Amino acid sequence: MHSARSAGGPPRVAILAFAETSASVLYGMHDFFHAAGRDWGLIEHGTPGPSLMASVVVSADGTPLTVANGVRVCPDCRLDALAEPDLVCIPELAVVPTEPLGARFDAECAWLRDAYAGGAVIASACSGALLMAQAGLLDGEAATTHWAFCGALAERFPEVRVQCQRSLVVAGDGQRLVMAGGGTTWQDLALYLIARFAGVEAAMQLARVNLIDWHHVGQQPFARLSASRQTDDALIARAQVWAATHYAEPAPVAAMAELTGLSERAFVRRFRQVTGMSPLAYVHAVRIEEAKQMLEATRLPIEAIAEELGYEDASFFSRLFKREVKLTPARYRRKFGDLREVLREAAGHAH
């Protein structure tokens, strides 16, 4: 976790609202922060888990406003009503890149300076970095922003080291300045911040739930078959619980049938009726999910992972994995192992 400032509860997140933004990024981040921890519990256990971050929308005066894309936004409170946020997020700034900001954001800039001086992490999505620069927070620091604003940021704030090619930049005292580039990189930003404040696993879970793919290879790698599908059939539920921890057994279907007291034929028929899949397919699905975790979190050779999962033939495991996930184990590791490393590094910045 990031800070002892929120020792009595989840980290306090303030998302800054102003007329020159859009609702998609503002409420997209708001939703992500509330979903961290909550949605995974719903999918895995049938009951929402606790939200791991407490997010509110704030504005200069706290009154309802219409943002740039015509959506009506109702902030939760005014700036001076939120004491010591742990994290402040600035959505994109919908202005002409060359347009000077003048004094129109003086209240927001003063508040950002105070929050940063008080120990908060300040993060911006897209062109929101302009507001960080206007507040003087980026002087002498590396920064990034939407590609269309990089030139203006460099020209108007020459002390800022603009790194336009990077989609995510972390800088400042204690690595407390975080900037994402344009478009949907606000999703990468939200994942980074969730990893930093709530843990790597929470960020990975949110990525899977929301099908977030940093490299656009498709949705299937994020799909997770729950290893604990909810069922009212006590015998089948008992078999599922057993499979969750004994998936590497050499004859899992026979073992599950014995556990339930049914004949293997009757067990297979009943399991399919309850879950919509065969017991063996279920065990394979559980193994594949465990394989994903091992590929993400360890450097074990693929052959060793296959053996750990109960597959004597590593090539069979690789074919099965590719059929189900649409990526080879090696490609999955490169993709999600790298993502986990980025998020682990983010969590490290909390300390």
Disulfide bonds with the S-S distance in Angstrom:
Cys150-Cys164 2.25
